[in-house]
């Protein structure tokens, strides 16, 4: 058994020519590339969605040693978008019609042993293909290229094609295997290793599933994602005194856990889990789908650790095995679905879609994080015969997990185990999600909200303060009401990050600004809604995000706007200068009472100041503060109650105006400094200061500064932010940042990037060498910034 990573040495031809498959080809435009690769890098916005739709080709020459004689040579592609035909030495060997699943090609019969061989791939990423997700309009770009890793395996004629392990939380397990070649007389050996290294060995006949029970297992859960390792060996017994021979072995990770969906919600290992999830597209600025494993894993960390989600939906297609690996390790539940978007095609299209379902299940079913299969094309109409086939195929291949399908209409046919519904009903008033009983045709089955939010109310990072706040409160309302409504298993917000799209969608610049993060995964205000729901275990876990910059000139008429704090602290203290104003706690009976940590509205900016500076008694100070805060809220329009209070306190309008100008402020008033403190376990652990900007600094954060070149090129994700002297984001800073590198990295995308909403980013790719790398960032009006990286090469 030999394994080779085959991600270097490829040549790319932007327009496919039949000469590409011949032993010798001349006159073609061939570019050396490394995998993962995109057929066309696109600009950040205002891209042309036709640029990545092309019929192109890849070529790789290699030497096949004579020692490969009598063995099986298998070439595996992690994914090729979207229609791939593989040739070896001019011979057509394989065709694959899905851009989101892996496939393996047997090269054995076409090889020239002891000689040079030519491998070619015809790659078609045009959107007129009769395969999912094509056939209708699509609200995302589909890109093209060999965008996941490629590997070559040399095996014996008999080998293990697949291993699947069913494992329940109680310790029961069953191992299924699929083999290729002559296996008469062979046996299987299965070894399960726990994280601590203890092991149990089982032997069984080849044709039978291996079953058993392990006592004292630690179930895989969101809080404790315990992973076990299964190694299965295919053994041919020795004869004439010769030792046994291991023909092949496969190792998979799995978890002992039980998933149940009932009318009351999702139960994991018998414990109810309320899903707080987000949807994810696997695309990135410039590169589309073609990013290495490290960035796939980084997205999982953003979702689990930064946003505090416990679930993710891989909209609208199976995603990278590296992403699923990270979800396994982090304890992040995954709802993965078949490729497609609203459209159902002809019989050939359906046959391919059914095959996509089979491949999705077979390639993802050992991941304990996967808890739900999408057996229905997102948003598509009813098709009883077709969806009976998808559900049956999935349940046959994996009887351990339920199926769902994202519906966009009420009371559609429910052939799945769970009615998943894209609920965009909220308009800012009333209930934030529809009543479950009015949507699902069968209330005895499970129910969840598969999408909400961003599409209803997109927000750009550079939108005004009020707009950004409305999007954040929109997310908070739906999250709250999905928790509050009985029988709703949870919800998945739309979506993790902004993404490039077709001209029929988005904001006219080919971007859907639906995300709680921007394209570079910089958080918007709405990200704090999710992050603030985390349960803090240490001061570093405390979130404190203040919605307002407290700048009157940013608001219509200079009238102060709403101020909300998104936090998981016990309370928030407000200071004006050095003066304590008031302390605010979450309203456990208000609009967001169902959330673990409701956002806090800051509605008193006067507090105890009147007693200190106006000499008022406590009771009078409370009444006058109420008047001033009401005037602040209602744009200086006193209510009948305020007028009555003024009369009882013998306050004239000029007296009220004087105090309003002093303690609230109007345009032209001296700018105040406000300090917000997050209180946890009785002490302030986080502070946000809002005051006029005195200095501007460029902040540069490399999220993964240690890169490993191998088995593919690696990539660092870099976030850029313009911040003030207190570390606050400057959302209206749009300066250009000049980028320059030293060492073995290169910039993906432009070397000069503008800040959008005060935020930006870049990606740094390895070049195949080890060493130290430096990123130099320069922005007018700020000191130059440097970031350092360590590049390792895997032998």
C-alpha positions in Angstrom: 0.0 0.0 0.0 1.4 3.3 -1.1 -0.1 6.8 -0.9 1.0 9.9 -2.8 -0.3 13.4 -2.6 -0.8 14.6 -6.2 -1.4 18.3 -5.8 1.8 19.7 -7.6 3.0 19.3 -11.1 -0.3 20.1 -12.8 -0.7 22.2 -16.0 -3.8 24.2 -16.6 -5.3 25.0 -20.0 -8.0 27.8 -19.8 -9.7 26.4 -22.9 -9.9 22.6 -23.4 -8.3 21.2 -26.5 -8.3 17.5 -27.4 -4.6 17.8 -27.8 -4.3 18.0 -24.1 -4.9 14.3 -23.7 -2.2 13.2 -26.2 1.3 12.1 -25.2 2.8 15.1 -26.7 1.0 18.4 -27.0 2.3 21.6 -28.5 0.9 25.0 -29.2 -1.4 25.0 -26.1 -1.4 27.7 -23.5 -0.4 25.7 -20.4 0.1 27.3 -16.9 1.8 25.5 -14.0 -0.7 25.4 -11.1 -1.0 23.8 -7.7 -4.1 22.2 -6.4 -6.6 23.4 -5.1 -7.1 25.6 -8.1 -9.8 27.9 -9.4 -10.3 28.3 -13.2 -10.6 32.1 -12.8 -9.8 34.4 -9.8 -12.5 37.0 -9.5 -12.5 40.5 -8.1 -14.0 41.2 -4.7 -17.2 42.7 -6.2 -18.6 43.6 -9.6 -17.3 40.4 -11.0 -18.6 38.8 -14.2 -20.3 35.5 -13.3 -19.5 34.2 -16.8 -15.7 34.3 -16.2 -15.6 31.1 -14.2 -18.0 29.3 -16.6 -15.7 27.6 -19.0 -14.6 24.3 -20.6 -11.0 24.0 -19.6 -8.4 21.3 -19.0 -5.7 20.0 -16.7 -2.7 17.9 -17.5 -0.1 16.0 -15.5 2.7 13.8 -16.7 4.1 11.1 -14.4 6.3 8.0 -14.4 4.6 4.7 -13.6 7.3 2.3 -12.1 7.4 -1.3 -13.3 6.9 -2.3 -9.7 3.2 -1.4 -10.0 2.6 -4.4 -12.2 -0.1 -6.6 -10.8 -1.4 -3.9 -8.4 -4.3 -1.5 -8.6 -3.6 2.2 -9.1 -6.4 4.5 -7.9 -6.6 8.3 -8.4 -8.9 10.2 -6.1 -10.2 13.8 -6.7 -11.7 15.5 -3.7 -13.9 17.6 -5.9 -13.9 19.0 -9.5 -16.5 21.7 -10.3 -18.6 20.6 -12.0 -18.5 18.0 -14.8 -15.2 16.1 -15.1 -13.9 13.6 -17.6 -10.6 11.8 -16.9 -8.2 10.5 -19.6 -5.1 8.5 -19.2 -2.7 8.1 -22.1 -5.4 9.3 -24.5 -8.0 6.9 -23.2 -11.3 8.1 -21.6 -11.5 6.3 -18.2 -14.1 8.1 -16.1 -16.8 10.7 -16.0 -18.2 12.4 -12.9 -21.1 14.8 -12.8 -21.1 16.4 -9.4 -19.0 19.4 -8.3 -19.3 18.7 -4.6 -18.4 15.1 -4.0 -15.2 13.1 -4.4 -14.6 10.3 -6.9 -12.0 7.7 -7.6 -10.6 6.6 -11.0 -8.9 3.2 -11.6 -5.9 4.0 -13.8 -4.6 0.4 -13.8 -5.6 -0.7 -17.3 -4.4 2.4 -19.0 -1.0 2.7 -17.5 2.3 2.3 -19.4 4.5 0.7 -16.8 8.1 1.8 -16.8 7.3 4.8 -19.0 6.0 8.3 -18.9 2.2 8.6 -18.7 -0.2 11.5 -19.4 -3.2 12.2 -17.3 -5.7 14.8 -18.5 -8.9 16.2 -17.1 -11.7 17.9 -19.1 -13.4 20.3 -16.6 -16.7 21.9 -17.5 -18.0 24.6 -15.1 -20.6 26.1 -17.4 -24.0 26.6 -15.8 -26.0 25.1 -18.7 -25.0 21.6 -17.6 -27.9 19.2 -16.9 -26.8 18.4 -13.4 -27.5 19.8 -10.0 -27.4 22.6 -9.0 -28.0 23.9 -12.6 -31.2 24.3 -14.6 -32.6 27.4 -12.9 -31.3 30.6 -11.4 -28.9 30.2 -8.5 -28.3 32.6 -5.7 -24.6 31.9 -5.4 -21.6 31.5 -7.7 -20.6 27.9 -8.5 -17.0 28.5 -9.6 -14.9 25.8 -11.3 -11.7 23.8 -11.2 -10.0 21.0 -9.3 -10.6 22.8 -6.0 -10.0 20.0 -3.5 -6.9 17.8 -3.0 -5.9 14.9 -5.3 -4.2 11.7 -4.2 -2.9 8.5 -5.7 -3.0 5.1 -4.0 -1.3 1.9 -5.0 -3.1 -1.1 -3.7 -3.3 -4.9 -4.1 -5.8 -6.3 -6.5 -8.1 -7.0 -3.5 -8.7 -3.9 -1.3 -11.2 -2.2 1.0 -13.4 0.2 -0.9 -15.4 1.5 2.0 -15.9 1.2 5.8 -18.9 2.4 7.7 -19.4 2.2 11.4 -22.7 2.6 13.2 -22.1 3.5 16.9 -24.7 4.3 19.5 -24.2 6.2 22.7 -24.6 3.0 24.7 -21.5 1.5 23.2 -23.1 -0.8 20.6 -21.5 -0.7 17.2 -21.7 -2.4 13.8 -19.0 -2.2 11.1 -19.9 -2.5 7.5 -17.2 -3.0 4.8 -17.2 -3.1 1.0 -14.3 -4.8 -0.9 -13.1 -5.0 -4.4 -11.3 -7.9 -6.0 -10.9 -11.6 -5.1 -11.3 -11.9 -1.3 -12.2 -15.6 -0.9 -10.5 -16.9 2.2 -9.7 -13.4 3.5 -10.6 -12.2 7.0 -11.2 -8.8 8.5 -9.6 -7.4 11.6 -11.2 -4.4 13.3 -9.4 -2.4 16.0 -11.1 0.5 17.9 -8.9 2.9 19.8 -10.2 5.4 22.2 -8.6 8.8 22.6 -6.8 7.5 25.7 -5.2 4.7 23.7 -7.1 1.7 25.1 -8.3 -0.8 22.5 -10.6 -3.6 21.7 -10.0 -6.1 18.9 -12.7 -7.9 17.0 -12.5 -10.5 14.2 -15.3 -11.5 11.9 -16.1 -13.2 8.6 -15.7 -11.0 5.5 -19.4 -11.2 4.4 -20.9 -10.3 7.8 -21.0 -7.0 9.6 -18.7 -6.9 12.6 -20.8 -6.2 15.7 -20.0 -5.7 19.3 -20.3 -3.5 22.4 -17.7 -1.4 24.2 -18.4 -0.7 27.8 -17.7 2.6 29.4 -17.5 4.6 26.1 -17.6 8.4 26.2 -20.4 9.5 23.9 -19.7 12.2 21.3 -21.6 15.4 22.3 -21.5 19.1 21.7 -19.8 19.8 25.0 -17.5 16.7 24.8 -16.8 15.7 21.2 -15.0 12.4 22.0 -13.7 10.7 18.9 -12.6 7.1 18.5 -10.5 5.6 15.7 -11.4 2.4 13.8 -8.9 0.6 11.8 -10.0 -2.3 9.5 -7.5 -4.6 7.9 -8.2 -7.0 5.0 -6.0 -10.0 5.7 -5.1 -13.0 3.5 -4.0 -15.9 5.8 -0.6 -17.3 5.2 0.0 -20.7 3.8 2.9 -23.2 3.9 4.2 -21.5 7.1 4.1 -18.0 5.6 2.8 -15.2 7.8 -0.6 -13.5 7.2 -0.5 -10.7 4.7 -2.3 -7.4 5.1 -3.7 -6.6 1.7 -5.3 -3.3 2.7 -6.3 -1.2 5.7 -8.6 1.8 6.2 -8.8 4.1 9.3 -11.8 6.2 10.1 -12.7 8.4 13.0 -16.2 8.2 14.5 -18.1 8.9 17.7 -20.6 6.9 19.8 -23.8 9.0 19.7 -27.5 8.6 19.2 -29.6 11.1 17.2 -33.4 11.3 17.5 -35.8 13.8 16.0 -39.3 13.9 17.5 -42.2 16.4 17.7 -40.6 17.9 20.7 -37.2 18.6 19.1 -33.8 17.1 18.6 -32.4 14.7 21.2 -28.7 13.9 21.2 -27.8 10.9 23.4 -31.2 11.3 25.0 -30.7 15.0 25.9 -32.6 17.7 24.1 -30.5 20.1 22.1 -31.8 23.5 21.0 -30.1 24.2 17.7 -28.5 27.6 17.4 -27.1 27.4 13.9 -25.8 29.3 10.9 -25.7 28.5 7.1 -22.4 28.4 5.4 -21.3 28.7 1.8 -17.8 27.3 1.1 -16.7 30.3 -1.0 -14.0 32.9 -0.4 -13.0 36.3 -1.9 -11.0 36.0 -5.1 -10.5 32.2 -4.9 -14.1 30.9 -4.9 -14.1 27.3 -3.7 -10.3 26.8 -4.1 -9.0 27.1 -0.6 -6.9 24.6 1.4 -8.0 22.6 4.4 -6.7 25.1 7.0 -9.2 27.7 5.9 -12.0 25.2 5.8 -11.2 24.3 9.4 -10.9 27.9 10.4 -14.5 28.5 9.3 -15.6 25.8 11.7 -13.7 27.5 14.5 -15.3 30.9 13.7 -18.8 29.2 13.8 -18.2 27.3 17.1 -15.8 29.4 19.1 -16.4 33.0 17.8 -20.1 32.9 17.1 -21.0 30.3 19.7 -23.2 28.3 17.4 -23.8 24.6 18.0 -24.9 23.7 14.5 -24.2 24.6 10.8 -26.0 23.8 7.6 -23.8 23.2 4.6 -25.9 25.2 2.1 -26.5 24.0 -0.5 -24.2 21.1 -1.1 -21.8 18.7 0.7 -18.7 20.6 1.8 -15.0 19.9 2.5 -14.0 16.8 4.5 -11.6 19.1 6.4 -14.6 21.2 7.5 -16.4 18.2 8.7 -13.3 16.9 10.5 -13.1 20.2 12.4 -16.8 20.0 13.2 -16.2 16.5 14.6 -13.4 17.8 16.8 -15.2 20.9 18.0 -18.6 19.4 18.7 -20.5 21.3 15.9 -23.6 19.6 14.6 -23.9 19.5 10.8 -27.0 19.5 8.6 -25.6 18.6 5.1 -27.8 18.5 2.0 -27.8 17.4 -1.6 -26.7 19.9 -4.2 -29.3 22.1 -5.7 -31.3 25.4 -5.5 -35.0 25.4 -6.1 -34.9 23.6 -9.5 -35.8 20.0 -10.4 -34.8 18.9 -13.9 -35.5 16.1 -16.2 -35.0 12.3 -15.6 -31.3 12.5 -16.5 -30.9 15.4 -14.0 -32.8 13.4 -11.3 -30.7 10.4 -11.9 -27.6 12.5 -11.3 -29.2 14.1 -8.2 -29.9 10.6 -6.8 -26.3 9.6 -7.4 -25.2 12.8 -5.6 -27.3 11.8 -2.6 -25.6 8.4 -2.5 -22.1 9.9 -2.7 -22.9 12.5 -0.1 -24.0 9.8 2.4 -21.2 7.4 1.7 -18.5 10.1 2.0 -19.9 11.8 5.1 -21.6 9.1 7.2 -18.6 8.3 9.5 -18.6 12.0 10.7 -20.4 12.1 14.1 -21.1 15.8 13.6 -23.5 15.0 10.8 -26.9 14.6 12.4 -29.3 15.4 9.5 -29.3 14.6 5.8 -30.9 17.0 3.3 -32.9 14.7 1.0 -34.6 17.5 -0.9 -33.3 20.3 -3.1 -33.4 23.5 -1.2 -36.7 25.4 -2.0 -37.8 23.0 -4.7 -41.5 22.1 -5.4 -43.0 18.8 -4.4 -42.1 15.7 -6.5 -43.3 12.6 -4.7 -41.7 10.0 -6.9 -38.3 11.7 -6.9 -38.2 12.5 -3.2 -39.3 9.0 -2.3 -36.2 7.8 -4.1 -33.8 10.2 -2.4 -35.2 9.4 1.1 -35.1 5.7 0.4 -31.5 5.8 -0.9 -30.3 7.8 2.1 -32.0 5.6 4.7 -30.7 2.4 3.0 -27.1 3.7 3.1 -27.4 5.2 6.6 -30.3 4.1 8.9 -28.9 6.0 11.9 -29.8 9.6 10.9 -33.0 11.3 9.9 -33.7 13.2 6.7 -35.0 16.7 6.1 -35.6 19.1 3.2 -35.6 22.9 3.2 -39.1 24.0 2.2 -40.0 27.5 1.2 -43.8 26.9 1.2 -46.2 25.9 3.9 -47.6 22.4 4.2 -45.7 20.8 1.3 -45.5 17.1 1.1 -43.5 15.7 4.0 -41.6 12.5 3.0 -38.7 13.3 5.2 -38.4 12.8 9.0 -38.1 16.5 9.7 -39.9 19.5 8.1 -37.2 22.1 7.6 -38.6 25.5 6.7 -36.9 28.7 5.3 -38.8 31.2 7.4 -38.5 34.8 6.1 -41.8 36.0 7.5 -40.5 38.5 10.0 -40.8 42.2 9.1 -39.8 43.8 12.3 -43.2 43.5 14.1 -45.1 40.7 15.7 -43.9 37.1 16.0 -40.5 36.6 14.4 -41.3 33.2 13.0 -44.4 31.4 11.8 -46.4 29.1 14.0 -45.1 25.5 13.5 -48.6 24.1 13.3 -49.4 26.4 10.3 -46.4 25.3 8.4 -45.7 21.6 8.8 -48.3 19.1 7.5 -47.4 16.6 10.3 -46.9 18.0 13.8 -45.9 14.5 15.0 -42.6 14.9 13.1 -39.6 17.1 13.9 -39.5 20.7 12.8 -36.7 23.3 12.4 -36.1 26.7 10.7 -33.5 26.1 8.1 -33.0 29.7 7.1 -33.9 33.2 8.4 -32.5 36.6 8.6 -29.9 37.9 6.2 -31.9 37.7 3.0 -34.8 39.6 4.7 -32.5 42.3 5.9 -29.0 42.5 4.3 -26.6 44.8 5.9 -23.3 46.0 4.5 -20.4 46.7 6.9 -20.5 50.4 5.7 -24.2 50.9 6.2 -25.3 53.5 8.7 -25.5 52.6 12.4 -29.3 52.3 12.5 -29.3 49.9 9.6 -26.7 47.7 11.1 -28.6 47.6 14.4 -31.9 46.7 12.8 -30.2 43.6 11.2 -28.8 42.6 14.5 -32.1 42.9 16.3 -33.8 41.0 13.5 -31.5 38.0 14.1 -32.1 38.3 17.9 -35.8 38.3 17.4 -35.9 35.1 15.3 -33.4 33.3 17.5 -35.6 34.2 20.5 -38.9 33.2 19.0 -37.6 29.9 17.6 -36.5 29.0 21.1 -39.7 30.2 22.7 -42.0 28.2 20.4 -42.7 24.7 21.5 -41.7 22.0 19.1 -39.2 24.0 17.1 -35.9 22.2 17.3 -34.0 25.4 16.6 -32.9 27.7 13.7 -30.2 28.3 11.2 -29.5 32.0 10.4 -28.7 33.1 6.9 -25.8 33.2 6.8 -22.2 33.0 8.0 -20.5 35.4 5.6 -21.3 37.6 2.6 -20.8 35.8 -0.7 -20.5 36.5 -4.5 -23.6 35.9 -6.5 -25.3 36.3 -9.9 -26.6 39.6 -11.2 -30.1 38.5 -10.5 -29.4 38.6 -6.8 -27.3 40.6 -4.3 -26.9 44.3 -4.2 -26.0 45.0 -7.8 -22.3 44.5 -7.2 -22.5 40.7 -7.3 -22.4 40.4 -3.5 -25.1 39.1 -1.2 -24.6 41.1 2.0 -26.6 38.5 4.0 -23.8 37.4 6.3 -23.1 38.1 9.9 -19.5 38.4 8.7 -18.1 39.9 5.6 -16.4 38.0 2.8 -13.1 38.0 4.8 -14.9 36.7 7.9 -14.7 40.0 9.7 -17.7 40.2 12.1 -20.6 42.6 11.6 -22.7 43.8 14.5 -25.1 40.9 14.0 -22.3 38.5 14.7 -22.4 39.7 18.3 -26.0 38.5 18.6 -24.7 34.9 18.2 -21.4 35.4 20.1 -23.2 36.9 23.1 -25.3 33.6 23.5 -22.2 31.7 24.6 -22.0 30.5 28.2 -19.0 32.2 29.7 -16.6 30.1 31.7 -13.8 32.7 32.1 -13.5 36.5 31.8 -12.0 36.0 28.3 -15.4 34.5 27.2 -17.3 37.7 27.9 -18.7 39.5 24.9 -19.4 43.2 25.0 -20.5 44.9 21.8 -22.1 48.3 21.9 -24.3 49.2 18.9 -23.8 52.9 18.9 -20.7 55.0 18.4 -22.5 57.8 20.4 -21.8 60.3 17.6 -24.8 62.6 17.2 -23.7 63.8 13.8 -24.1 60.3 12.4 -27.8 60.3 13.2 -30.7 62.1 11.3 -31.1 65.6 12.7 -28.5 64.9 15.3 -31.1 63.1 17.4 -29.6 60.3 19.6 -30.6 56.9 18.4 -31.2 53.6 20.1 -28.2 52.0 21.9 -28.1 48.3 22.5 -25.4 46.2 24.1 -24.9 42.5 23.1 -23.3 40.7 25.9 -23.3 37.5 28.0 -22.3 39.4 31.1 -24.5 39.6 34.1 -24.9 43.4 33.8 -23.5 46.5 32.1 -22.4 49.6 33.9 -22.5 53.0 32.1 -20.3 55.9 32.9 -20.2 59.4 31.5 -16.7 60.5 31.9 -15.8 59.3 35.4 -19.3 59.6 36.6 -21.4 56.5 37.1 -24.8 56.8 35.4 -26.6 53.5 35.8 -26.3 49.7 35.7 -28.4 47.6 33.3 -29.3 43.9 33.5 -30.9 41.8 30.8 -34.7 42.0 30.7 -35.8 38.4 31.5 -39.4 39.2 30.7 -39.0 41.4 27.7 -38.9 40.9 23.9 -35.8 38.6 24.1 -36.6 36.7 27.2 -36.1 33.3 25.7 -32.5 33.9 24.7 -29.9 32.7 27.1 -28.4 36.2 27.2 -30.9 38.8 26.0 -29.4 42.0 24.5 -29.6 45.0 26.8 -31.2 48.3 25.8 -29.4 51.2 27.3 -32.2 53.6 27.9 -31.0 55.8 30.7 -28.2 58.3 30.0 -28.8 60.5 33.0 -29.1 58.2 36.0 -27.5 59.5 39.1 -26.0 62.6 37.5 -28.8 64.9 38.5 -28.4 64.2 42.2 -24.6 64.9 42.0 -24.7 68.0 39.8 -28.2 69.5 40.2 -28.6 68.8 43.9 -31.9 67.0 43.4 -33.3 64.6 45.8 -33.5 61.0 44.6 -37.2 60.9 43.9 -37.1 64.1 41.9 -34.0 63.1 40.0 -35.7 59.9 38.9 -38.6 61.8 37.5 -36.5 64.4 35.7 -34.2 61.7 34.3 -37.3 59.9 33.0 -38.3 63.1 31.2 -34.9 63.6 29.6 -34.5 60.0 28.5 -38.0 60.1 27.0 -37.1 63.3 25.1 -34.0 61.5 23.8 -36.0 58.6 22.7 -38.8 60.6 21.1 -36.8 63.3 19.3 -37.6 66.1 21.8 -41.3 65.5 21.7 -42.6 65.5 25.3 -45.4 63.1 26.0 -48.4 63.9 28.1 -46.8 62.0 31.0 -43.6 64.1 30.7 -45.6 67.3 30.6 -47.5 66.2 33.8 -44.2 65.5 35.5 -42.8 68.9 34.5 -45.9 70.5 35.9 -45.7 68.6 39.2 -42.0 69.4 39.6 -42.5 73.1 38.5 -40.0 72.7 35.7 -40.2 75.1 32.8 -39.3 74.1 29.3 -36.1 76.1 29.4 -35.0 74.3 32.5 -35.6 71.0 30.7 -33.7 72.1 27.6 -30.7 73.3 29.7 -30.5 69.9 31.4 -31.1 68.1 28.1 -28.2 69.9 26.4 -26.0 69.2 29.4 -26.7 65.5 30.0 -28.0 64.2 26.7 -26.5 66.6 24.2 -27.4 68.1 20.8 -25.3 68.9 17.7 -22.7 71.4 18.9 -22.7 70.3 22.5 -19.4 69.2 24.0 -18.8 65.6 23.1 -19.0 63.3 26.1 -17.0 60.2 26.8 -19.0 57.1 27.6 -17.6 54.0 29.2 -19.5 50.6 29.2 -18.3 47.9 31.6 -19.4 44.3 31.4 -19.9 42.9 34.9 -19.3 39.2 35.5 -19.2 37.6 39.0 -19.4 41.0 40.5 -16.5 42.7 38.8 -15.9 44.6 35.5 -14.1 42.2 33.1 -14.6 44.0 29.7 -14.7 47.7 28.8 -15.8 49.7 25.7 -15.1 53.4 25.6 -16.9 55.7 23.1 -15.4 59.1 22.6 -14.4 61.3 19.6 -11.7 59.7 17.5 -8.3 61.1 18.3 -6.1 58.6 16.4 -6.4 56.0 13.7 -4.6 52.7 13.8 -4.6 49.8 11.3 -5.0 46.5 13.0 -3.8 43.3 11.3 -4.7 39.9 12.5 -3.4 36.7 11.0 -5.8 34.0 12.1 -3.5 31.1 11.3 0.1 32.3 11.4 1.7 28.9 11.2 1.3 27.3 7.8 2.4 23.9 6.5 3.1 23.5 2.8 1.9 20.0 2.1 0.1 17.9 1.1 -1.3 21.1 -0.7 -0.3 24.7 -0.6 -1.5 26.4 2.6 -3.0 29.8 3.2 -3.2 32.4 5.9 -6.4 34.4 6.4 -5.7 38.0 7.3 -8.2 40.5 8.7 -7.6 44.2 8.5 -9.5 46.8 10.6 -9.2 50.5 11.1 -9.6 51.3 14.8 -9.5 54.3 17.1 -7.4 54.9 20.2 -9.8 52.7 22.2 -9.8 49.8 19.8 -13.2 50.6 18.3 -13.9 49.8 14.7 -14.2 52.9 12.4 -17.0 51.8 10.1 -16.7 54.8 7.7 -12.9 54.4 7.1 -12.5 53.4 3.5 -8.7 54.0 3.1 -6.6 51.8 0.8 -4.2 49.4 2.4 -1.0 48.6 0.6 0.3 45.1 1.1 3.8 43.8 0.6 5.3 40.4 1.6 8.7 39.1 2.4 9.5 35.4 2.5 7.9 32.3 1.1 4.3 33.6 0.7 2.4 35.3 -2.1 -0.7 37.6 -1.9 -3.9 36.1 -3.4 -5.9 39.0 -4.9 -4.8 42.6 -5.2 -1.8 44.1 -3.4 -3.8 47.2 -2.6 -7.1 46.6 -0.9 -9.7 49.2 0.3 -11.3 49.0 3.6 -15.1 48.5 3.5 -16.9 49.4 6.6 -13.5 49.9 8.2 -12.7 46.3 7.5 -10.8 44.3 4.9 -8.6 41.4 4.4 -6.3 39.3 2.3 -5.0 35.8 1.9 -1.4 34.7 1.9 -0.5 31.5 0.1 2.6 29.4 0.6 5.0 28.9 -2.3 6.6 25.6 -1.5 9.4 26.8 0.6 9.9 27.0 4.4 10.9 30.0 6.5 9.7 33.1 8.1 7.4 35.4 6.2 6.3 39.0 6.9 3.3 40.9 5.7 3.8 44.7 5.6 0.6 46.8 5.7 0.5 50.5 5.0 -2.5 52.9 5.3 -2.4 56.7 5.0 -2.9 58.3 8.3 -1.8 55.3 10.4 1.4 53.8 11.4 2.7 50.9 9.2 1.7 47.5 10.5 3.5 44.2 10.2 2.4 40.6 10.7 4.6 37.6 11.0 4.1 34.0 9.8 6.0 30.7 10.1 6.0 28.5 7.0 6.8 24.8 7.4 7.1 22.3 4.6 5.9 18.7 5.1 8.4 16.1 3.8 
